């Protein structure tokens, strides 16, 4: 059974940093491209960042480019999102998922979503 467990969220002031983690289990996730998504209150879930299975390709939404860095450790089945220079508009619940890479972004591959981790950025 697939399990995705996100962690690392919290409350931070604008300009601060957080590092999110995603622990994946139930499949050989090292074979999958992985991505991060976020959903703010009253908004649709949106793409944030994606990384190929080999870590050779990364994509970012324009809104986070230059501030966020996605990485992975296949030996540990972990995916990370380093978030720097955080802004109030980054406030959302953040989720990870396996993705398919199309163009310059990732699209969720699994119907299953974890519980997410809340990121709140105060101004």
Buried (B, 14 or more C-beta within 10 A) or exposed (E): EBEBBBBBBEEBEEEBEBBBBBBBEEBEBBEBBBBBBBBBEEEEBEBBBBBBBEEEEBBBBEBBEEBBBBBBEBEEBBBBBBBBEBBEEBBBBBBBBBBEBEEEBBBBBEEEBBEBBEBBBEE
